[in-house]
Amino acid sequence: MPANLRTLAGVGREVELRVDGNVTQRSVLDALEAEYPMLRGTVRDSVTKKRRPLLRFYACEEDHSEDSLDDPLPAEVASGREPYLIVGAIAGG
């Protein structure tokens, strides 16, 4: 998670979440916002639930930013062997 969001939530570099049911981007982000309500509207838009433009989502070294929020995440992420990463995009030239 980007440093500014970690500071806002008062957490370290990693956050462990319990996700019931299917492990999708939506269920992970729902669990994150439930555990850390101060993050609502920061990772995804509060109304549309779409990813904020300067954030990217990664799992198993693959960019999942444009995937459907309801697509299942890789089994390695669901089991906790691999992280689900929320990364601040780097802009510039």
LINNORTA-V722010 format. One record per residue. N is the residue number from 1. RES is the residue in one letter. PHI is phi in whole degrees, 0 to 359 (NA if undefined). Layout:
BEGIN
n:N res:RES phi:PHI
n:N res:RES phi:PHI
END
This chain:
BEGIN
n:1 res:M phi:NA
n:2 res:P phi:302
n:3 res:A phi:304
n:4 res:N phi:296
n:5 res:L phi:284
n:6 res:R phi:298
n:7 res:T phi:296
n:8 res:L phi:301
n:9 res:A phi:275
n:10 res:G phi:69
n:11 res:V phi:236
n:12 res:G phi:274
n:13 res:R phi:292
n:14 res:E phi:235
n:15 res:V phi:231
n:16 res:E phi:260
n:17 res:L phi:232
n:18 res:R phi:260
n:19 res:V phi:240
n:20 res:D phi:272
n:21 res:G phi:81
n:22 res:N phi:294
n:23 res:V phi:266
n:24 res:T phi:238
n:25 res:Q phi:302
n:26 res:R phi:299
n:27 res:S phi:292
n:28 res:V phi:293
n:29 res:L phi:292
n:30 res:D phi:298
n:31 res:A phi:295
n:32 res:L phi:298
n:33 res:E phi:290
n:34 res:A phi:290
n:35 res:E phi:285
n:36 res:Y phi:231
n:37 res:P phi:300
n:38 res:M phi:294
n:39 res:L phi:271
n:40 res:R phi:301
n:41 res:G phi:86
n:42 res:T phi:262
n:43 res:V phi:271
n:44 res:R phi:218
n:45 res:D phi:299
n:46 res:S phi:297
n:47 res:V phi:270
n:48 res:T phi:277
n:49 res:K phi:67
n:50 res:K phi:276
n:51 res:R phi:303
n:52 res:R phi:293
n:53 res:P phi:302
n:54 res:L phi:263
n:55 res:L phi:240
n:56 res:R phi:232
n:57 res:F phi:245
n:58 res:Y phi:232
n:59 res:A phi:212
n:60 res:C phi:54
n:61 res:E phi:64
n:62 res:E phi:238
n:63 res:D phi:281
n:64 res:H phi:248
n:65 res:S phi:298
n:66 res:E phi:262
n:67 res:D phi:291
n:68 res:S phi:298
n:69 res:L phi:297
n:70 res:D phi:261
n:71 res:D phi:290
n:72 res:P phi:295
n:73 res:L phi:280
n:74 res:P phi:305
n:75 res:A phi:303
n:76 res:E phi:297
n:77 res:V phi:285
n:78 res:A phi:300
n:79 res:S phi:276
n:80 res:G phi:90
n:81 res:R phi:285
n:82 res:E phi:234
n:83 res:P phi:277
n:84 res:Y phi:257
n:85 res:L phi:253
n:86 res:I phi:248
n:87 res:V phi:239
n:88 res:G phi:287
n:89 res:A phi:291
n:90 res:I phi:259
n:91 res:A phi:248
n:92 res:G phi:141
n:93 res:G phi:206
END
